[in-house]
Amino acid sequence: MSNSENKNNFDWVWYVMGMLAFVLAVSAVTLHIGYLFLAAIIGLIFGGVFLNTIVKGREY
């Protein structure tokens, strides 16, 4: 990877979006802190799956 690719690497955005989406969805149902942590972990997993399957081959 070159330096320009490292500077413009926004993969972390997909993980944060997945985490926030799951936390907001679960918080609409319940505010139990354990479920919110679980939703954050599941959101990170889904963000990674989305990034590695759908977005992986796209050119920016």
CHARMM internal coordinates of N, CA and C (Angstrom, degrees):
IC EDIT
DIST 1 N 1 CA 1.4397
DIST 1 CA 1 C 1.5175
ANGL 1 N 1 CA 1 C 109.49
DIST 1 C 2 N 1.3058
ANGL 1 CA 1 C 2 N 116.70
DIHE 1 N 1 CA 1 C 2 N 137.03
DIST 2 N 2 CA 1.4538
ANGL 1 C 2 N 2 CA 119.47
DIHE 1 CA 1 C 2 N 2 CA 179.36
DIST 2 CA 2 C 1.5284
ANGL 2 N 2 CA 2 C 110.13
DIHE 1 C 2 N 2 CA 2 C -87.34
DIST 2 C 3 N 1.3101
ANGL 2 CA 2 C 3 N 115.06
DIHE 2 N 2 CA 2 C 3 N 171.81
DIST 3 N 3 CA 1.4681
ANGL 2 C 3 N 3 CA 119.78
DIHE 2 CA 2 C 3 N 3 CA -179.24
DIST 3 CA 3 C 1.5151
ANGL 3 N 3 CA 3 C 112.15
DIHE 2 C 3 N 3 CA 3 C -65.16
DIST 3 C 4 N 1.3295
ANGL 3 CA 3 C 4 N 117.96
DIHE 3 N 3 CA 3 C 4 N -35.28
DIST 4 N 4 CA 1.4604
ANGL 3 C 4 N 4 CA 119.87
DIHE 3 CA 3 C 4 N 4 CA 179.79
DIST 4 CA 4 C 1.5256
ANGL 4 N 4 CA 4 C 111.47
DIHE 3 C 4 N 4 CA 4 C -67.13
DIST 4 C 5 N 1.3316
ANGL 4 CA 4 C 5 N 117.25
DIHE 4 N 4 CA 4 C 5 N -33.42
DIST 5 N 5 CA 1.4594
ANGL 4 C 5 N 5 CA 120.25
DIHE 4 CA 4 C 5 N 5 CA 177.16
DIST 5 CA 5 C 1.5201
ANGL 5 N 5 CA 5 C 110.61
DIHE 4 C 5 N 5 CA 5 C -70.04
DIST 5 C 6 N 1.3099
ANGL 5 CA 5 C 6 N 117.79
DIHE 5 N 5 CA 5 C 6 N -35.05
DIST 6 N 6 CA 1.4532
ANGL 5 C 6 N 6 CA 120.95
DIHE 5 CA 5 C 6 N 6 CA 178.35
DIST 6 CA 6 C 1.5224
ANGL 6 N 6 CA 6 C 111.67
DIHE 5 C 6 N 6 CA 6 C -68.15
DIST 6 C 7 N 1.3170
ANGL 6 CA 6 C 7 N 117.83
DIHE 6 N 6 CA 6 C 7 N -36.46
DIST 7 N 7 CA 1.4617
ANGL 6 C 7 N 7 CA 121.55
DIHE 6 CA 6 C 7 N 7 CA -179.82
DIST 7 CA 7 C 1.5189
ANGL 7 N 7 CA 7 C 111.58
DIHE 6 C 7 N 7 CA 7 C -69.39
DIST 7 C 8 N 1.3224
ANGL 7 CA 7 C 8 N 117.94
DIHE 7 N 7 CA 7 C 8 N -35.55
DIST 8 N 8 CA 1.4599
ANGL 7 C 8 N 8 CA 122.00
DIHE 7 CA 7 C 8 N 8 CA -175.28
DIST 8 CA 8 C 1.5206
ANGL 8 N 8 CA 8 C 112.45
DIHE 7 C 8 N 8 CA 8 C -100.44
DIST 8 C 9 N 1.3068
ANGL 8 CA 8 C 9 N 118.75
DIHE 8 N 8 CA 8 C 9 N 22.34
DIST 9 N 9 CA 1.4515
ANGL 8 C 9 N 9 CA 122.42
DIHE 8 CA 8 C 9 N 9 CA -179.10
DIST 9 CA 9 C 1.5285
ANGL 9 N 9 CA 9 C 109.02
DIHE 8 C 9 N 9 CA 9 C -87.00
DIST 9 C 10 N 1.3396
ANGL 9 CA 9 C 10 N 116.04
DIHE 9 N 9 CA 9 C 10 N 107.39
DIST 10 N 10 CA 1.4506
ANGL 9 C 10 N 10 CA 121.64
DIHE 9 CA 9 C 10 N 10 CA -178.87
DIST 10 CA 10 C 1.5231
ANGL 10 N 10 CA 10 C 111.28
DIHE 9 C 10 N 10 CA 10 C -111.46
DIST 10 C 11 N 1.3222
ANGL 10 CA 10 C 11 N 117.50
DIHE 10 N 10 CA 10 C 11 N 32.52
DIST 11 N 11 CA 1.4597
ANGL 10 C 11 N 11 CA 120.65
DIHE 10 CA 10 C 11 N 11 CA 179.18
DIST 11 CA 11 C 1.5212
ANGL 11 N 11 CA 11 C 112.12
DIHE 10 C 11 N 11 CA 11 C -62.81
DIST 11 C 12 N 1.3166
ANGL 11 CA 11 C 12 N 117.12
DIHE 11 N 11 CA 11 C 12 N -30.97
DIST 12 N 12 CA 1.4494
ANGL 11 C 12 N 12 CA 121.08
DIHE 11 CA 11 C 12 N 12 CA -178.55
DIST 12 CA 12 C 1.5230
ANGL 12 N 12 CA 12 C 111.81
DIHE 11 C 12 N 12 CA 12 C -61.69
DIST 12 C 13 N 1.3302
ANGL 12 CA 12 C 13 N 117.85
DIHE 12 N 12 CA 12 C 13 N -24.62
DIST 13 N 13 CA 1.4635
ANGL 12 C 13 N 13 CA 121.32
DIHE 12 CA 12 C 13 N 13 CA -179.15
DIST 13 CA 13 C 1.5234
ANGL 13 N 13 CA 13 C 110.53
DIHE 12 C 13 N 13 CA 13 C -63.43
DIST 13 C 14 N 1.3254
ANGL 13 CA 13 C 14 N 117.38
DIHE 13 N 13 CA 13 C 14 N -38.02
DIST 14 N 14 CA 1.4654
ANGL 13 C 14 N 14 CA 120.45
DIHE 13 CA 13 C 14 N 14 CA -179.58
DIST 14 CA 14 C 1.5153
ANGL 14 N 14 CA 14 C 111.46
DIHE 13 C 14 N 14 CA 14 C -66.42
DIST 14 C 15 N 1.3238
ANGL 14 CA 14 C 15 N 116.58
DIHE 14 N 14 CA 14 C 15 N -37.67
DIST 15 N 15 CA 1.4590
ANGL 14 C 15 N 15 CA 120.23
DIHE 14 CA 14 C 15 N 15 CA 178.09
DIST 15 CA 15 C 1.5307
ANGL 15 N 15 CA 15 C 110.78
DIHE 14 C 15 N 15 CA 15 C -66.51
DIST 15 C 16 N 1.3165
ANGL 15 CA 15 C 16 N 116.79
DIHE 15 N 15 CA 15 C 16 N -42.80
DIST 16 N 16 CA 1.4664
ANGL 15 C 16 N 16 CA 120.96
DIHE 15 CA 15 C 16 N 16 CA -179.82
DIST 16 CA 16 C 1.5202
ANGL 16 N 16 CA 16 C 110.77
DIHE 15 C 16 N 16 CA 16 C -67.10
DIST 16 C 17 N 1.3239
ANGL 16 CA 16 C 17 N 117.10
DIHE 16 N 16 CA 16 C 17 N -40.37
DIST 17 N 17 CA 1.4647
ANGL 16 C 17 N 17 CA 119.76
DIHE 16 CA 16 C 17 N 17 CA 178.55
DIST 17 CA 17 C 1.5256
ANGL 17 N 17 CA 17 C 111.52
DIHE 16 C 17 N 17 CA 17 C -63.72
DIST 17 C 18 N 1.3195
ANGL 17 CA 17 C 18 N 117.21
DIHE 17 N 17 CA 17 C 18 N -42.55
DIST 18 N 18 CA 1.4563
ANGL 17 C 18 N 18 CA 120.72
DIHE 17 CA 17 C 18 N 18 CA 177.84
DIST 18 CA 18 C 1.5132
ANGL 18 N 18 CA 18 C 111.70
DIHE 17 C 18 N 18 CA 18 C -63.71
DIST 18 C 19 N 1.3342
ANGL 18 CA 18 C 19 N 116.18
DIHE 18 N 18 CA 18 C 19 N -42.50
DIST 19 N 19 CA 1.4554
ANGL 18 C 19 N 19 CA 120.04
DIHE 18 CA 18 C 19 N 19 CA -179.97
DIST 19 CA 19 C 1.5220
ANGL 19 N 19 CA 19 C 111.01
DIHE 18 C 19 N 19 CA 19 C -64.41
DIST 19 C 20 N 1.3183
ANGL 19 CA 19 C 20 N 117.46
DIHE 19 N 19 CA 19 C 20 N -46.72
DIST 20 N 20 CA 1.4597
ANGL 19 C 20 N 20 CA 120.34
DIHE 19 CA 19 C 20 N 20 CA -179.16
DIST 20 CA 20 C 1.5210
ANGL 20 N 20 CA 20 C 112.37
DIHE 19 C 20 N 20 CA 20 C -65.61
DIST 20 C 21 N 1.3183
ANGL 20 CA 20 C 21 N 116.91
DIHE 20 N 20 CA 20 C 21 N -37.63
DIST 21 N 21 CA 1.4647
ANGL 20 C 21 N 21 CA 120.02
DIHE 20 CA 20 C 21 N 21 CA 179.72
DIST 21 CA 21 C 1.5242
ANGL 21 N 21 CA 21 C 110.90
DIHE 20 C 21 N 21 CA 21 C -63.49
DIST 21 C 22 N 1.3216
ANGL 21 CA 21 C 22 N 117.22
DIHE 21 N 21 CA 21 C 22 N -43.46
DIST 22 N 22 CA 1.4644
ANGL 21 C 22 N 22 CA 119.84
DIHE 21 CA 21 C 22 N 22 CA 179.78
DIST 22 CA 22 C 1.5182
ANGL 22 N 22 CA 22 C 111.58
DIHE 21 C 22 N 22 CA 22 C -70.39
DIST 22 C 23 N 1.3190
ANGL 22 CA 22 C 23 N 117.66
DIHE 22 N 22 CA 22 C 23 N -38.24
DIST 23 N 23 CA 1.4628
ANGL 22 C 23 N 23 CA 119.83
DIHE 22 CA 22 C 23 N 23 CA 179.10
DIST 23 CA 23 C 1.5275
ANGL 23 N 23 CA 23 C 110.39
DIHE 22 C 23 N 23 CA 23 C -65.72
DIST 23 C 24 N 1.3215
ANGL 23 CA 23 C 24 N 117.91
DIHE 23 N 23 CA 23 C 24 N -42.12
DIST 24 N 24 CA 1.4582
ANGL 23 C 24 N 24 CA 120.53
DIHE 23 CA 23 C 24 N 24 CA 178.56
DIST 24 CA 24 C 1.5253
ANGL 24 N 24 CA 24 C 111.82
DIHE 23 C 24 N 24 CA 24 C -66.73
DIST 24 C 25 N 1.3173
ANGL 24 CA 24 C 25 N 116.61
DIHE 24 N 24 CA 24 C 25 N -38.57
DIST 25 N 25 CA 1.4652
ANGL 24 C 25 N 25 CA 119.78
DIHE 24 CA 24 C 25 N 25 CA 179.12
DIST 25 CA 25 C 1.5240
ANGL 25 N 25 CA 25 C 111.14
DIHE 24 C 25 N 25 CA 25 C -65.90
DIST 25 C 26 N 1.3176
ANGL 25 CA 25 C 26 N 117.25
DIHE 25 N 25 CA 25 C 26 N -42.68
DIST 26 N 26 CA 1.4618
ANGL 25 C 26 N 26 CA 120.37
DIHE 25 CA 25 C 26 N 26 CA -179.62
DIST 26 CA 26 C 1.5269
ANGL 26 N 26 CA 26 C 110.46
DIHE 25 C 26 N 26 CA 26 C -72.43
DIST 26 C 27 N 1.3273
ANGL 26 CA 26 C 27 N 117.84
DIHE 26 N 26 CA 26 C 27 N -34.86
DIST 27 N 27 CA 1.4627
ANGL 26 C 27 N 27 CA 119.55
DIHE 26 CA 26 C 27 N 27 CA 179.63
DIST 27 CA 27 C 1.5204
ANGL 27 N 27 CA 27 C 111.65
DIHE 26 C 27 N 27 CA 27 C -68.50
DIST 27 C 28 N 1.3222
ANGL 27 CA 27 C 28 N 117.95
DIHE 27 N 27 CA 27 C 28 N -22.30
DIST 28 N 28 CA 1.4636
ANGL 27 C 28 N 28 CA 120.45
DIHE 27 CA 27 C 28 N 28 CA 175.16
DIST 28 CA 28 C 1.5179
ANGL 28 N 28 CA 28 C 110.65
DIHE 27 C 28 N 28 CA 28 C -70.65
DIST 28 C 29 N 1.3232
ANGL 28 CA 28 C 29 N 117.33
DIHE 28 N 28 CA 28 C 29 N -25.68
DIST 29 N 29 CA 1.4593
ANGL 28 C 29 N 29 CA 121.86
DIHE 28 CA 28 C 29 N 29 CA -178.88
DIST 29 CA 29 C 1.5278
ANGL 29 N 29 CA 29 C 110.84
DIHE 28 C 29 N 29 CA 29 C -93.54
DIST 29 C 30 N 1.3250
ANGL 29 CA 29 C 30 N 116.69
DIHE 29 N 29 CA 29 C 30 N -47.14
DIST 30 N 30 CA 1.4586
ANGL 29 C 30 N 30 CA 120.77
DIHE 29 CA 29 C 30 N 30 CA -176.73
DIST 30 CA 30 C 1.5202
ANGL 30 N 30 CA 30 C 109.50
DIHE 29 C 30 N 30 CA 30 C -148.14
DIST 30 C 31 N 1.3054
ANGL 30 CA 30 C 31 N 116.67
DIHE 30 N 30 CA 30 C 31 N 152.36
DIST 31 N 31 CA 1.4641
ANGL 30 C 31 N 31 CA 120.66
DIHE 30 CA 30 C 31 N 31 CA 178.14
DIST 31 CA 31 C 1.5247
ANGL 31 N 31 CA 31 C 112.17
DIHE 30 C 31 N 31 CA 31 C -109.80
DIST 31 C 32 N 1.3108
ANGL 31 CA 31 C 32 N 116.90
DIHE 31 N 31 CA 31 C 32 N 19.33
DIST 32 N 32 CA 1.4589
ANGL 31 C 32 N 32 CA 120.60
DIHE 31 CA 31 C 32 N 32 CA 178.11
DIST 32 CA 32 C 1.5180
ANGL 32 N 32 CA 32 C 108.74
DIHE 31 C 32 N 32 CA 32 C -67.52
DIST 32 C 33 N 1.3159
ANGL 32 CA 32 C 33 N 117.27
DIHE 32 N 32 CA 32 C 33 N 126.95
DIST 33 N 33 CA 1.4623
ANGL 32 C 33 N 33 CA 122.07
DIHE 32 CA 32 C 33 N 33 CA -172.11
DIST 33 CA 33 C 1.5231
ANGL 33 N 33 CA 33 C 112.92
DIHE 32 C 33 N 33 CA 33 C -63.28
DIST 33 C 34 N 1.3193
ANGL 33 CA 33 C 34 N 117.96
DIHE 33 N 33 CA 33 C 34 N -32.69
DIST 34 N 34 CA 1.4602
ANGL 33 C 34 N 34 CA 120.93
DIHE 33 CA 33 C 34 N 34 CA 178.56
DIST 34 CA 34 C 1.5148
ANGL 34 N 34 CA 34 C 111.90
DIHE 33 C 34 N 34 CA 34 C -64.69
DIST 34 C 35 N 1.3238
ANGL 34 CA 34 C 35 N 116.23
DIHE 34 N 34 CA 34 C 35 N -40.71
DIST 35 N 35 CA 1.4584
ANGL 34 C 35 N 35 CA 120.06
DIHE 34 CA 34 C 35 N 35 CA 178.33
DIST 35 CA 35 C 1.5304
ANGL 35 N 35 CA 35 C 111.49
DIHE 34 C 35 N 35 CA 35 C -68.81
DIST 35 C 36 N 1.3222
ANGL 35 CA 35 C 36 N 116.82
DIHE 35 N 35 CA 35 C 36 N -32.53
DIST 36 N 36 CA 1.4678
ANGL 35 C 36 N 36 CA 119.05
DIHE 35 CA 35 C 36 N 36 CA 178.14
DIST 36 CA 36 C 1.5241
ANGL 36 N 36 CA 36 C 111.38
DIHE 35 C 36 N 36 CA 36 C -67.87
DIST 36 C 37 N 1.3401
ANGL 36 CA 36 C 37 N 117.30
DIHE 36 N 36 CA 36 C 37 N -39.45
DIST 37 N 37 CA 1.4662
ANGL 36 C 37 N 37 CA 120.00
DIHE 36 CA 36 C 37 N 37 CA 175.53
DIST 37 CA 37 C 1.5254
ANGL 37 N 37 CA 37 C 111.06
DIHE 36 C 37 N 37 CA 37 C -65.38
DIST 37 C 38 N 1.3159
ANGL 37 CA 37 C 38 N 116.15
DIHE 37 N 37 CA 37 C 38 N -41.40
DIST 38 N 38 CA 1.4611
ANGL 37 C 38 N 38 CA 120.23
DIHE 37 CA 37 C 38 N 38 CA 177.59
DIST 38 CA 38 C 1.5267
ANGL 38 N 38 CA 38 C 110.72
DIHE 37 C 38 N 38 CA 38 C -62.96
DIST 38 C 39 N 1.3289
ANGL 38 CA 38 C 39 N 116.65
DIHE 38 N 38 CA 38 C 39 N -40.70
DIST 39 N 39 CA 1.4681
ANGL 38 C 39 N 39 CA 120.51
DIHE 38 CA 38 C 39 N 39 CA 177.93
DIST 39 CA 39 C 1.5180
ANGL 39 N 39 CA 39 C 111.18
DIHE 38 C 39 N 39 CA 39 C -64.46
DIST 39 C 40 N 1.3312
ANGL 39 CA 39 C 40 N 117.73
DIHE 39 N 39 CA 39 C 40 N -36.53
DIST 40 N 40 CA 1.4679
ANGL 39 C 40 N 40 CA 120.75
DIHE 39 CA 39 C 40 N 40 CA 178.21
DIST 40 CA 40 C 1.5219
ANGL 40 N 40 CA 40 C 110.73
DIHE 39 C 40 N 40 CA 40 C -65.00
DIST 40 C 41 N 1.3103
ANGL 40 CA 40 C 41 N 117.32
DIHE 40 N 40 CA 40 C 41 N -41.45
DIST 41 N 41 CA 1.4670
ANGL 40 C 41 N 41 CA 121.07
DIHE 40 CA 40 C 41 N 41 CA 179.32
DIST 41 CA 41 C 1.5205
ANGL 41 N 41 CA 41 C 110.42
DIHE 40 C 41 N 41 CA 41 C -66.79
DIST 41 C 42 N 1.3253
ANGL 41 CA 41 C 42 N 117.15
DIHE 41 N 41 CA 41 C 42 N -44.77
DIST 42 N 42 CA 1.4652
ANGL 41 C 42 N 42 CA 120.43
DIHE 41 CA 41 C 42 N 42 CA 178.67
DIST 42 CA 42 C 1.5224
ANGL 42 N 42 CA 42 C 110.29
DIHE 41 C 42 N 42 CA 42 C -64.44
DIST 42 C 43 N 1.3226
ANGL 42 CA 42 C 43 N 117.35
DIHE 42 N 42 CA 42 C 43 N -37.79
DIST 43 N 43 CA 1.4666
ANGL 42 C 43 N 43 CA 120.69
DIHE 42 CA 42 C 43 N 43 CA 177.25
DIST 43 CA 43 C 1.5116
ANGL 43 N 43 CA 43 C 112.55
DIHE 42 C 43 N 43 CA 43 C -63.20
DIST 43 C 44 N 1.3316
ANGL 43 CA 43 C 44 N 116.88
DIHE 43 N 43 CA 43 C 44 N -39.72
DIST 44 N 44 CA 1.4643
ANGL 43 C 44 N 44 CA 119.93
DIHE 43 CA 43 C 44 N 44 CA 176.44
DIST 44 CA 44 C 1.5197
ANGL 44 N 44 CA 44 C 111.16
DIHE 43 C 44 N 44 CA 44 C -64.18
DIST 44 C 45 N 1.3212
ANGL 44 CA 44 C 45 N 116.46
DIHE 44 N 44 CA 44 C 45 N -39.14
DIST 45 N 45 CA 1.4659
ANGL 44 C 45 N 45 CA 120.22
DIHE 44 CA 44 C 45 N 45 CA 178.39
DIST 45 CA 45 C 1.5282
ANGL 45 N 45 CA 45 C 110.68
DIHE 44 C 45 N 45 CA 45 C -64.88
DIST 45 C 46 N 1.3240
ANGL 45 CA 45 C 46 N 116.95
DIHE 45 N 45 CA 45 C 46 N -45.87
DIST 46 N 46 CA 1.4544
ANGL 45 C 46 N 46 CA 119.55
DIHE 45 CA 45 C 46 N 46 CA 179.36
DIST 46 CA 46 C 1.5251
ANGL 46 N 46 CA 46 C 112.08
DIHE 45 C 46 N 46 CA 46 C -66.56
DIST 46 C 47 N 1.3241
ANGL 46 CA 46 C 47 N 117.08
DIHE 46 N 46 CA 46 C 47 N -34.65
DIST 47 N 47 CA 1.4648
ANGL 46 C 47 N 47 CA 119.93
DIHE 46 CA 46 C 47 N 47 CA 174.63
DIST 47 CA 47 C 1.5132
ANGL 47 N 47 CA 47 C 111.42
DIHE 46 C 47 N 47 CA 47 C -61.94
DIST 47 C 48 N 1.3231
ANGL 47 CA 47 C 48 N 117.11
DIHE 47 N 47 CA 47 C 48 N -41.89
DIST 48 N 48 CA 1.4645
ANGL 47 C 48 N 48 CA 121.07
DIHE 47 CA 47 C 48 N 48 CA 177.32
DIST 48 CA 48 C 1.5052
ANGL 48 N 48 CA 48 C 112.74
DIHE 47 C 48 N 48 CA 48 C -66.07
DIST 48 C 49 N 1.3256
ANGL 48 CA 48 C 49 N 116.81
DIHE 48 N 48 CA 48 C 49 N -41.04
DIST 49 N 49 CA 1.4692
ANGL 48 C 49 N 49 CA 120.45
DIHE 48 CA 48 C 49 N 49 CA 177.51
DIST 49 CA 49 C 1.5219
ANGL 49 N 49 CA 49 C 110.10
DIHE 48 C 49 N 49 CA 49 C -63.35
DIST 49 C 50 N 1.3197
ANGL 49 CA 49 C 50 N 117.02
DIHE 49 N 49 CA 49 C 50 N -44.16
DIST 50 N 50 CA 1.4595
ANGL 49 C 50 N 50 CA 121.21
DIHE 49 CA 49 C 50 N 50 CA 178.69
DIST 50 CA 50 C 1.5252
ANGL 50 N 50 CA 50 C 110.94
DIHE 49 C 50 N 50 CA 50 C -61.47
DIST 50 C 51 N 1.3204
ANGL 50 CA 50 C 51 N 116.03
DIHE 50 N 50 CA 50 C 51 N -43.85
DIST 51 N 51 CA 1.4622
ANGL 50 C 51 N 51 CA 120.66
DIHE 50 CA 50 C 51 N 51 CA -178.81
DIST 51 CA 51 C 1.5157
ANGL 51 N 51 CA 51 C 111.76
DIHE 50 C 51 N 51 CA 51 C -64.77
DIST 51 C 52 N 1.3143
ANGL 51 CA 51 C 52 N 117.61
DIHE 51 N 51 CA 51 C 52 N -42.02
DIST 52 N 52 CA 1.4614
ANGL 51 C 52 N 52 CA 120.91
DIHE 51 CA 51 C 52 N 52 CA -174.44
DIST 52 CA 52 C 1.5259
ANGL 52 N 52 CA 52 C 113.71
DIHE 51 C 52 N 52 CA 52 C -84.65
DIST 52 C 53 N 1.3212
ANGL 52 CA 52 C 53 N 119.40
DIHE 52 N 52 CA 52 C 53 N -14.09
DIST 53 N 53 CA 1.4614
ANGL 52 C 53 N 53 CA 119.82
DIHE 52 CA 52 C 53 N 53 CA 179.73
DIST 53 CA 53 C 1.5224
ANGL 53 N 53 CA 53 C 112.49
DIHE 52 C 53 N 53 CA 53 C -107.89
DIST 53 C 54 N 1.2972
ANGL 53 CA 53 C 54 N 118.16
DIHE 53 N 53 CA 53 C 54 N -42.18
DIST 54 N 54 CA 1.4663
ANGL 53 C 54 N 54 CA 120.38
DIHE 53 CA 53 C 54 N 54 CA -173.65
DIST 54 CA 54 C 1.5233
ANGL 54 N 54 CA 54 C 112.07
DIHE 53 C 54 N 54 CA 54 C -97.20
DIST 54 C 55 N 1.2983
ANGL 54 CA 54 C 55 N 117.78
DIHE 54 N 54 CA 54 C 55 N -45.61
DIST 55 N 55 CA 1.4595
ANGL 54 C 55 N 55 CA 121.53
DIHE 54 CA 54 C 55 N 55 CA -172.18
DIST 55 CA 55 C 1.5275
ANGL 55 N 55 CA 55 C 112.27
DIHE 54 C 55 N 55 CA 55 C -88.36
DIST 55 C 56 N 1.3055
ANGL 55 CA 55 C 56 N 117.90
DIHE 55 N 55 CA 55 C 56 N -14.73
DIST 56 N 56 CA 1.4683
ANGL 55 C 56 N 56 CA 122.02
DIHE 55 CA 55 C 56 N 56 CA -171.07
DIST 56 CA 56 C 1.5248
ANGL 56 N 56 CA 56 C 113.73
DIHE 55 C 56 N 56 CA 56 C -56.14
DIST 56 C 57 N 1.3093
ANGL 56 CA 56 C 57 N 119.37
DIHE 56 N 56 CA 56 C 57 N -43.08
DIST 57 N 57 CA 1.4516
ANGL 56 C 57 N 57 CA 121.53
DIHE 56 CA 56 C 57 N 57 CA -174.20
DIST 57 CA 57 C 1.5113
ANGL 57 N 57 CA 57 C 114.87
DIHE 56 C 57 N 57 CA 57 C -91.68
DIST 57 C 58 N 1.3042
ANGL 57 CA 57 C 58 N 119.19
DIHE 57 N 57 CA 57 C 58 N 2.30
DIST 58 N 58 CA 1.4674
ANGL 57 C 58 N 58 CA 120.89
DIHE 57 CA 57 C 58 N 58 CA -176.79
DIST 58 CA 58 C 1.5250
ANGL 58 N 58 CA 58 C 111.90
DIHE 57 C 58 N 58 CA 58 C -78.63
DIST 58 C 59 N 1.3080
ANGL 58 CA 58 C 59 N 114.40
DIHE 58 N 58 CA 58 C 59 N 146.91
DIST 59 N 59 CA 1.4544
ANGL 58 C 59 N 59 CA 121.82
DIHE 58 CA 58 C 59 N 59 CA 173.82
DIST 59 CA 59 C 1.5133
ANGL 59 N 59 CA 59 C 108.56
DIHE 58 C 59 N 59 CA 59 C -99.11
DIST 59 C 60 N 1.3274
ANGL 59 CA 59 C 60 N 116.70
DIHE 59 N 59 CA 59 C 60 N 140.68
DIST 60 N 60 CA 1.4629
ANGL 59 C 60 N 60 CA 120.22
DIHE 59 CA 59 C 60 N 60 CA -179.42
DIST 60 CA 60 C 1.5048
ANGL 60 N 60 CA 60 C 110.16
DIHE 59 C 60 N 60 CA 60 C -103.16
END
COOR INIT
IC SEED 1 N 1 CA 1 C
IC BUILD
